[in-house]
């Protein structure tokens, strides 16, 4: 059964940093007093570095497909890549995606996990194409691009623009997209604040904290500051 995980990465990141610092100091002290450093001690430092590297960063602008008449966003696409040479497991048994939306009416929509999985058997040139396949695969029930009926639930999934291994990992030199299709009741509107986190058991690997811009066209890019993990 998939575990739900809260966003604990700031604490986790601090803990890893402190652990890594202590590990490095121990290795330096051993060297300075003339003692040899064991392979295990070296591996501790290497593992700490690996933990820090295995995260995602935003690799461009968040784009959105919007309904101009209602001033609501129907789907978003956030391009992501690994922070360095690491790999991030996006298997739904490992990763979840939390969603919060602060409405202009001063209430919050909050879901612990909207993630439904990844489409990894091919690559895509557009969000529209990926959303179509997501519906065909049963990941979403309605396609906001073409269906008269609106999606009944808000769902996140990952697809790839550049995919080298066609597995559930976003690897170095790959480019993936975190896509979200919004149910009508959850759709972001102009002036609202959007919080999205991709979480793994150790904490979050990606954070998006974004102000929804003025919706004046069907296709738009989010401006402002995007917070990366």
ChimeraX commands (.cxc) that place a marker at each C-alpha (Angstrom):
marker #1 position 0.00,0.00,0.00 radius 0.5
marker #1 position 1.23,3.44,-0.86 radius 0.5
marker #1 position 2.26,5.57,2.09 radius 0.5
marker #1 position 1.22,9.20,2.42 radius 0.5
marker #1 position 3.99,11.58,3.38 radius 0.5
marker #1 position 3.85,15.09,4.71 radius 0.5
marker #1 position 6.24,17.79,3.50 radius 0.5
marker #1 position 9.15,17.48,5.89 radius 0.5
marker #1 position 12.04,18.30,3.59 radius 0.5
marker #1 position 13.23,21.52,5.30 radius 0.5
marker #1 position 13.86,19.51,8.48 radius 0.5
marker #1 position 15.17,16.57,6.50 radius 0.5
marker #1 position 17.47,18.79,4.45 radius 0.5
marker #1 position 18.86,20.36,7.63 radius 0.5
marker #1 position 19.36,16.93,9.16 radius 0.5
marker #1 position 21.17,15.63,6.09 radius 0.5
marker #1 position 23.34,18.75,5.97 radius 0.5
marker #1 position 24.26,18.37,9.65 radius 0.5
marker #1 position 24.90,14.65,9.23 radius 0.5
marker #1 position 27.02,15.27,6.16 radius 0.5
marker #1 position 29.01,17.99,7.94 radius 0.5
marker #1 position 29.69,15.72,10.92 radius 0.5
marker #1 position 30.71,12.86,8.61 radius 0.5
marker #1 position 33.15,15.09,6.74 radius 0.5
marker #1 position 34.61,16.47,10.00 radius 0.5
marker #1 position 35.13,12.93,11.30 radius 0.5
marker #1 position 36.95,11.93,8.12 radius 0.5
marker #1 position 39.14,15.05,8.26 radius 0.5
marker #1 position 39.96,14.45,11.95 radius 0.5
marker #1 position 40.92,10.85,11.26 radius 0.5
marker #1 position 43.22,11.94,8.47 radius 0.5
marker #1 position 44.76,14.73,10.57 radius 0.5
marker #1 position 45.63,12.41,13.47 radius 0.5
marker #1 position 47.20,9.90,11.14 radius 0.5
marker #1 position 44.48,7.26,11.14 radius 0.5
marker #1 position 43.24,5.65,7.96 radius 0.5
marker #1 position 39.76,6.28,6.62 radius 0.5
marker #1 position 37.76,3.11,6.08 radius 0.5
marker #1 position 35.67,2.43,3.00 radius 0.5
marker #1 position 32.58,2.53,5.22 radius 0.5
marker #1 position 33.40,6.05,6.36 radius 0.5
marker #1 position 33.93,7.12,2.76 radius 0.5
marker #1 position 30.60,5.55,1.81 radius 0.5
marker #1 position 28.84,7.52,4.56 radius 0.5
marker #1 position 29.99,10.77,2.94 radius 0.5
marker #1 position 29.14,9.51,-0.54 radius 0.5
marker #1 position 25.65,8.44,0.57 radius 0.5
marker #1 position 25.03,11.83,2.17 radius 0.5
marker #1 position 26.00,13.53,-1.07 radius 0.5
marker #1 position 23.72,11.20,-3.03 radius 0.5
marker #1 position 20.76,12.02,-0.75 radius 0.5
marker #1 position 21.25,15.75,-1.33 radius 0.5
marker #1 position 21.57,15.33,-5.10 radius 0.5
marker #1 position 18.46,13.19,-5.62 radius 0.5
marker #1 position 15.94,15.97,-6.11 radius 0.5
marker #1 position 14.27,17.89,-8.91 radius 0.5
marker #1 position 14.60,21.44,-10.15 radius 0.5
marker #1 position 12.30,23.36,-12.45 radius 0.5
marker #1 position 13.75,23.46,-15.96 radius 0.5
marker #1 position 11.82,26.33,-17.49 radius 0.5
marker #1 position 8.53,28.13,-17.04 radius 0.5
marker #1 position 5.32,26.65,-15.75 radius 0.5
marker #1 position 2.77,26.75,-18.55 radius 0.5
marker #1 position -1.00,26.46,-18.28 radius 0.5
marker #1 position -4.10,25.76,-20.34 radius 0.5
marker #1 position -6.88,28.07,-19.23 radius 0.5
marker #1 position -10.54,28.87,-19.76 radius 0.5
marker #1 position -10.50,32.61,-20.37 radius 0.5
marker #1 position -14.27,33.04,-19.98 radius 0.5
marker #1 position -14.24,31.69,-16.42 radius 0.5
marker #1 position -10.71,32.97,-15.64 radius 0.5
marker #1 position -9.71,29.50,-14.44 radius 0.5
marker #1 position -6.75,27.25,-15.17 radius 0.5
marker #1 position -7.67,23.77,-16.37 radius 0.5
marker #1 position -4.22,22.17,-16.55 radius 0.5
marker #1 position -0.61,23.05,-15.78 radius 0.5
marker #1 position 2.74,21.68,-16.95 radius 0.5
marker #1 position 5.96,22.12,-14.97 radius 0.5
marker #1 position 9.17,20.97,-16.74 radius 0.5
marker #1 position 11.62,19.32,-14.35 radius 0.5
marker #1 position 15.05,17.70,-14.38 radius 0.5
marker #1 position 17.33,16.20,-11.75 radius 0.5
marker #1 position 19.46,18.57,-9.69 radius 0.5
marker #1 position 22.70,16.86,-10.69 radius 0.5
marker #1 position 23.72,13.30,-11.57 radius 0.5
marker #1 position 21.10,11.74,-9.31 radius 0.5
marker #1 position 17.83,10.06,-10.25 radius 0.5
marker #1 position 14.36,10.56,-8.77 radius 0.5
marker #1 position 11.91,7.68,-8.51 radius 0.5
marker #1 position 8.43,8.81,-9.58 radius 0.5
marker #1 position 6.72,5.47,-9.02 radius 0.5
marker #1 position 3.35,6.21,-7.33 radius 0.5
marker #1 position 4.26,3.71,-4.62 radius 0.5
marker #1 position 7.23,5.95,-3.77 radius 0.5
marker #1 position 6.25,9.50,-4.66 radius 0.5
marker #1 position 3.12,11.50,-3.94 radius 0.5
marker #1 position 2.12,15.03,-4.88 radius 0.5
marker #1 position 0.33,17.33,-2.46 radius 0.5
marker #1 position -1.80,20.24,-3.65 radius 0.5
marker #1 position -2.88,23.40,-1.87 radius 0.5
marker #1 position -4.70,26.37,-3.32 radius 0.5
marker #1 position -5.34,29.54,-1.34 radius 0.5
marker #1 position -8.52,31.01,-2.80 radius 0.5
marker #1 position -9.21,34.73,-3.09 radius 0.5
marker #1 position -12.21,34.15,-0.83 radius 0.5
marker #1 position -9.73,33.34,1.98 radius 0.5
marker #1 position -10.21,29.59,2.24 radius 0.5
marker #1 position -7.90,26.77,1.24 radius 0.5
marker #1 position -8.27,23.69,-0.93 radius 0.5
marker #1 position -5.90,20.99,0.29 radius 0.5
marker #1 position -5.12,17.45,-0.92 radius 0.5
marker #1 position -2.40,15.23,0.55 radius 0.5
marker #1 position -1.95,13.23,-2.65 radius 0.5
marker #1 position -3.21,13.85,-6.19 radius 0.5
marker #1 position -0.52,11.80,-7.96 radius 0.5
marker #1 position -1.76,9.01,-10.24 radius 0.5
marker #1 position 1.50,7.86,-11.84 radius 0.5
marker #1 position 3.66,8.37,-14.92 radius 0.5
marker #1 position 3.44,7.83,-18.67 radius 0.5
marker #1 position 6.86,6.47,-19.51 radius 0.5
marker #1 position 6.48,4.38,-22.68 radius 0.5
marker #1 position 6.93,7.35,-25.04 radius 0.5
marker #1 position 7.87,11.03,-25.17 radius 0.5
marker #1 position 5.63,14.03,-25.78 radius 0.5
marker #1 position 5.88,17.38,-27.49 radius 0.5
marker #1 position 2.85,18.96,-25.81 radius 0.5
marker #1 position 0.70,18.89,-22.69 radius 0.5
marker #1 position -2.37,18.38,-24.88 radius 0.5
marker #1 position -1.01,15.13,-26.28 radius 0.5
marker #1 position -0.03,13.85,-22.83 radius 0.5
marker #1 position -3.45,14.70,-21.37 radius 0.5
marker #1 position -5.13,12.79,-24.19 radius 0.5
marker #1 position -3.08,9.68,-23.41 radius 0.5
marker #1 position -3.67,10.12,-19.67 radius 0.5
marker #1 position -7.40,9.87,-20.32 radius 0.5
marker #1 position -6.98,6.86,-22.62 radius 0.5
marker #1 position -4.99,5.13,-19.87 radius 0.5
marker #1 position -7.64,5.87,-17.22 radius 0.5
marker #1 position -5.48,8.28,-15.24 radius 0.5
marker #1 position -8.07,11.05,-15.65 radius 0.5
marker #1 position -11.77,10.67,-16.47 radius 0.5
marker #1 position -12.24,13.70,-18.74 radius 0.5
marker #1 position -9.99,15.67,-21.06 radius 0.5
marker #1 position -10.31,19.44,-20.45 radius 0.5
marker #1 position -9.07,20.16,-23.98 radius 0.5
marker #1 position -11.92,18.42,-25.80 radius 0.5
marker #1 position -14.55,16.99,-23.44 radius 0.5
marker #1 position -17.69,18.88,-22.49 radius 0.5
marker #1 position -17.66,17.24,-19.07 radius 0.5
marker #1 position -15.06,18.45,-16.59 radius 0.5
marker #1 position -12.66,16.16,-14.70 radius 0.5
marker #1 position -14.22,14.98,-11.45 radius 0.5
marker #1 position -10.94,14.93,-9.53 radius 0.5
marker #1 position -7.66,16.82,-9.58 radius 0.5
marker #1 position -4.87,14.56,-10.81 radius 0.5
marker #1 position -1.11,14.89,-11.25 radius 0.5
marker #1 position 1.05,12.74,-13.48 radius 0.5
marker #1 position 4.54,12.76,-14.95 radius 0.5
marker #1 position 5.44,12.49,-18.62 radius 0.5
marker #1 position 8.74,12.85,-20.45 radius 0.5
marker #1 position 9.99,15.18,-23.17 radius 0.5
marker #1 position 13.40,13.48,-23.23 radius 0.5
marker #1 position 13.41,9.89,-21.95 radius 0.5
marker #1 position 16.49,7.70,-22.15 radius 0.5
marker #1 position 15.51,4.64,-20.12 radius 0.5
marker #1 position 11.69,4.58,-20.24 radius 0.5
marker #1 position 11.42,3.60,-16.59 radius 0.5
marker #1 position 9.93,5.25,-13.50 radius 0.5
marker #1 position 13.05,7.32,-12.81 radius 0.5
marker #1 position 13.78,10.86,-13.93 radius 0.5
marker #1 position 17.46,10.41,-14.68 radius 0.5
marker #1 position 20.29,12.78,-15.44 radius 0.5
marker #1 position 19.97,14.27,-18.95 radius 0.5
marker #1 position 16.24,13.52,-19.06 radius 0.5
marker #1 position 13.54,16.17,-19.17 radius 0.5
marker #1 position 10.16,15.41,-17.64 radius 0.5
marker #1 position 6.97,17.33,-16.91 radius 0.5
marker #1 position 4.79,17.32,-13.81 radius 0.5
marker #1 position 1.31,17.79,-15.26 radius 0.5
marker #1 position -1.81,18.57,-13.25 radius 0.5
marker #1 position -5.37,18.38,-14.55 radius 0.5
marker #1 position -7.80,20.20,-12.26 radius 0.5
marker #1 position -11.34,19.33,-11.28 radius 0.5
marker #1 position -13.73,22.25,-11.73 radius 0.5
marker #1 position -13.98,22.93,-7.99 radius 0.5
marker #1 position -10.19,22.96,-7.62 radius 0.5
marker #1 position -9.22,25.12,-10.59 radius 0.5
marker #1 position -6.89,28.03,-9.80 radius 0.5
marker #1 position -8.05,31.54,-10.67 radius 0.5
marker #1 position -6.21,34.83,-11.13 radius 0.5
marker #1 position -4.74,36.19,-7.92 radius 0.5
marker #1 position -4.75,32.90,-6.03 radius 0.5
marker #1 position -1.72,31.15,-4.54 radius 0.5
marker #1 position -0.71,27.67,-5.63 radius 0.5
marker #1 position 1.42,25.28,-3.55 radius 0.5
marker #1 position 2.54,21.94,-5.00 radius 0.5
marker #1 position 5.02,19.49,-3.50 radius 0.5
marker #1 position 6.37,16.24,-4.88 radius 0.5
marker #1 position 7.19,14.06,-1.89 radius 0.5
marker #1 position 9.19,10.88,-1.30 radius 0.5
marker #1 position 9.64,9.05,2.03 radius 0.5
marker #1 position 12.62,11.25,2.95 radius 0.5
marker #1 position 10.81,14.53,2.25 radius 0.5
marker #1 position 9.93,16.64,-0.74 radius 0.5
marker #1 position 11.96,16.60,-3.95 radius 0.5
marker #1 position 10.19,19.52,-5.62 radius 0.5
marker #1 position 8.29,22.54,-4.35 radius 0.5
marker #1 position 6.23,25.02,-6.34 radius 0.5
marker #1 position 4.94,28.17,-4.62 radius 0.5
marker #1 position 3.31,30.26,-7.31 radius 0.5
marker #1 position 0.97,33.22,-7.65 radius 0.5
marker #1 position -1.61,32.65,-10.38 radius 0.5
marker #1 position -1.20,35.38,-13.03 radius 0.5
marker #1 position -3.88,37.25,-14.89 radius 0.5
marker #1 position -5.66,34.82,-17.20 radius 0.5
marker #1 position -5.97,36.60,-20.53 radius 0.5
marker #1 position -5.32,33.78,-23.00 radius 0.5
marker #1 position -5.82,30.03,-23.28 radius 0.5
marker #1 position -2.08,29.35,-23.13 radius 0.5
marker #1 position -0.06,31.26,-20.56 radius 0.5
marker #1 position 3.22,31.14,-18.69 radius 0.5
marker #1 position 3.47,31.77,-14.97 radius 0.5
marker #1 position 5.70,34.68,-14.03 radius 0.5
marker #1 position 7.18,35.62,-10.68 radius 0.5
marker #1 position 9.46,33.64,-8.41 radius 0.5
marker #1 position 9.40,29.87,-8.48 radius 0.5
marker #1 position 10.82,28.19,-5.38 radius 0.5
marker #1 position 12.93,25.10,-6.04 radius 0.5
marker #1 position 13.98,22.55,-3.47 radius 0.5
marker link #1:1,2 radius 0.2
marker link #1:2,3 radius 0.2
marker link #1:3,4 radius 0.2
marker link #1:4,5 radius 0.2
marker link #1:5,6 radius 0.2
marker link #1:6,7 radius 0.2
marker link #1:7,8 radius 0.2
marker link #1:8,9 radius 0.2
marker link #1:9,10 radius 0.2
marker link #1:10,11 radius 0.2
marker link #1:11,12 radius 0.2
marker link #1:12,13 radius 0.2
marker link #1:13,14 radius 0.2
marker link #1:14,15 radius 0.2
marker link #1:15,16 radius 0.2
marker link #1:16,17 radius 0.2
marker link #1:17,18 radius 0.2
marker link #1:18,19 radius 0.2
marker link #1:19,20 radius 0.2
marker link #1:20,21 radius 0.2
marker link #1:21,22 radius 0.2
marker link #1:22,23 radius 0.2
marker link #1:23,24 radius 0.2
marker link #1:24,25 radius 0.2
marker link #1:25,26 radius 0.2
marker link #1:26,27 radius 0.2
marker link #1:27,28 radius 0.2
marker link #1:28,29 radius 0.2
marker link #1:29,30 radius 0.2
marker link #1:30,31 radius 0.2
marker link #1:31,32 radius 0.2
marker link #1:32,33 radius 0.2
marker link #1:33,34 radius 0.2
marker link #1:34,35 radius 0.2
marker link #1:35,36 radius 0.2
marker link #1:36,37 radius 0.2
marker link #1:37,38 radius 0.2
marker link #1:38,39 radius 0.2
marker link #1:39,40 radius 0.2
marker link #1:40,41 radius 0.2
marker link #1:41,42 radius 0.2
marker link #1:42,43 radius 0.2
marker link #1:43,44 radius 0.2
marker link #1:44,45 radius 0.2
marker link #1:45,46 radius 0.2
marker link #1:46,47 radius 0.2
marker link #1:47,48 radius 0.2
marker link #1:48,49 radius 0.2
marker link #1:49,50 radius 0.2
marker link #1:50,51 radius 0.2
marker link #1:51,52 radius 0.2
marker link #1:52,53 radius 0.2
marker link #1:53,54 radius 0.2
marker link #1:54,55 radius 0.2
marker link #1:55,56 radius 0.2
marker link #1:56,57 radius 0.2
marker link #1:57,58 radius 0.2
marker link #1:58,59 radius 0.2
marker link #1:59,60 radius 0.2
marker link #1:60,61 radius 0.2
marker link #1:61,62 radius 0.2
marker link #1:62,63 radius 0.2
marker link #1:63,64 radius 0.2
marker link #1:64,65 radius 0.2
marker link #1:65,66 radius 0.2
marker link #1:66,67 radius 0.2
marker link #1:67,68 radius 0.2
marker link #1:68,69 radius 0.2
marker link #1:69,70 radius 0.2
marker link #1:70,71 radius 0.2
marker link #1:71,72 radius 0.2
marker link #1:72,73 radius 0.2
marker link #1:73,74 radius 0.2
marker link #1:74,75 radius 0.2
marker link #1:75,76 radius 0.2
marker link #1:76,77 radius 0.2
marker link #1:77,78 radius 0.2
marker link #1:78,79 radius 0.2
marker link #1:79,80 radius 0.2
marker link #1:80,81 radius 0.2
marker link #1:81,82 radius 0.2
marker link #1:82,83 radius 0.2
marker link #1:83,84 radius 0.2
marker link #1:84,85 radius 0.2
marker link #1:85,86 radius 0.2
marker link #1:86,87 radius 0.2
marker link #1:87,88 radius 0.2
marker link #1:88,89 radius 0.2
marker link #1:89,90 radius 0.2
marker link #1:90,91 radius 0.2
marker link #1:91,92 radius 0.2
marker link #1:92,93 radius 0.2
marker link #1:93,94 radius 0.2
marker link #1:94,95 radius 0.2
marker link #1:95,96 radius 0.2
marker link #1:96,97 radius 0.2
marker link #1:97,98 radius 0.2
marker link #1:98,99 radius 0.2
marker link #1:99,100 radius 0.2
marker link #1:100,101 radius 0.2
marker link #1:101,102 radius 0.2
marker link #1:102,103 radius 0.2
marker link #1:103,104 radius 0.2
marker link #1:104,105 radius 0.2
marker link #1:105,106 radius 0.2
marker link #1:106,107 radius 0.2
marker link #1:107,108 radius 0.2
marker link #1:108,109 radius 0.2
marker link #1:109,110 radius 0.2
marker link #1:110,111 radius 0.2
marker link #1:111,112 radius 0.2
marker link #1:112,113 radius 0.2
marker link #1:113,114 radius 0.2
marker link #1:114,115 radius 0.2
marker link #1:115,116 radius 0.2
marker link #1:116,117 radius 0.2
marker link #1:117,118 radius 0.2
marker link #1:118,119 radius 0.2
marker link #1:119,120 radius 0.2
marker link #1:120,121 radius 0.2
marker link #1:121,122 radius 0.2
marker link #1:122,123 radius 0.2
marker link #1:123,124 radius 0.2
marker link #1:124,125 radius 0.2
marker link #1:125,126 radius 0.2
marker link #1:126,127 radius 0.2
marker link #1:127,128 radius 0.2
marker link #1:128,129 radius 0.2
marker link #1:129,130 radius 0.2
marker link #1:130,131 radius 0.2
marker link #1:131,132 radius 0.2
marker link #1:132,133 radius 0.2
marker link #1:133,134 radius 0.2
marker link #1:134,135 radius 0.2
marker link #1:135,136 radius 0.2
marker link #1:136,137 radius 0.2
marker link #1:137,138 radius 0.2
marker link #1:138,139 radius 0.2
marker link #1:139,140 radius 0.2
marker link #1:140,141 radius 0.2
marker link #1:141,142 radius 0.2
marker link #1:142,143 radius 0.2
marker link #1:143,144 radius 0.2
marker link #1:144,145 radius 0.2
marker link #1:145,146 radius 0.2
marker link #1:146,147 radius 0.2
marker link #1:147,148 radius 0.2
marker link #1:148,149 radius 0.2
marker link #1:149,150 radius 0.2
marker link #1:150,151 radius 0.2
marker link #1:151,152 radius 0.2
marker link #1:152,153 radius 0.2
marker link #1:153,154 radius 0.2
marker link #1:154,155 radius 0.2
marker link #1:155,156 radius 0.2
marker link #1:156,157 radius 0.2
marker link #1:157,158 radius 0.2
marker link #1:158,159 radius 0.2
marker link #1:159,160 radius 0.2
marker link #1:160,161 radius 0.2
marker link #1:161,162 radius 0.2
marker link #1:162,163 radius 0.2
marker link #1:163,164 radius 0.2
marker link #1:164,165 radius 0.2
marker link #1:165,166 radius 0.2
marker link #1:166,167 radius 0.2
marker link #1:167,168 radius 0.2
marker link #1:168,169 radius 0.2
marker link #1:169,170 radius 0.2
marker link #1:170,171 radius 0.2
marker link #1:171,172 radius 0.2
marker link #1:172,173 radius 0.2
marker link #1:173,174 radius 0.2
marker link #1:174,175 radius 0.2
marker link #1:175,176 radius 0.2
marker link #1:176,177 radius 0.2
marker link #1:177,178 radius 0.2
marker link #1:178,179 radius 0.2
marker link #1:179,180 radius 0.2
marker link #1:180,181 radius 0.2
marker link #1:181,182 radius 0.2
marker link #1:182,183 radius 0.2
marker link #1:183,184 radius 0.2
marker link #1:184,185 radius 0.2
marker link #1:185,186 radius 0.2
marker link #1:186,187 radius 0.2
marker link #1:187,188 radius 0.2
marker link #1:188,189 radius 0.2
marker link #1:189,190 radius 0.2
marker link #1:190,191 radius 0.2
marker link #1:191,192 radius 0.2
marker link #1:192,193 radius 0.2
marker link #1:193,194 radius 0.2
marker link #1:194,195 radius 0.2
marker link #1:195,196 radius 0.2
marker link #1:196,197 radius 0.2
marker link #1:197,198 radius 0.2
marker link #1:198,199 radius 0.2
marker link #1:199,200 radius 0.2
marker link #1:200,201 radius 0.2
marker link #1:201,202 radius 0.2
marker link #1:202,203 radius 0.2
marker link #1:203,204 radius 0.2
marker link #1:204,205 radius 0.2
marker link #1:205,206 radius 0.2
marker link #1:206,207 radius 0.2
marker link #1:207,208 radius 0.2
marker link #1:208,209 radius 0.2
marker link #1:209,210 radius 0.2
marker link #1:210,211 radius 0.2
marker link #1:211,212 radius 0.2
marker link #1:212,213 radius 0.2
marker link #1:213,214 radius 0.2
marker link #1:214,215 radius 0.2
marker link #1:215,216 radius 0.2
marker link #1:216,217 radius 0.2
marker link #1:217,218 radius 0.2
marker link #1:218,219 radius 0.2
marker link #1:219,220 radius 0.2
marker link #1:220,221 radius 0.2
marker link #1:221,222 radius 0.2
marker link #1:222,223 radius 0.2
marker link #1:223,224 radius 0.2
marker link #1:224,225 radius 0.2
marker link #1:225,226 radius 0.2
marker link #1:226,227 radius 0.2
marker link #1:227,228 radius 0.2
marker link #1:228,229 radius 0.2
view
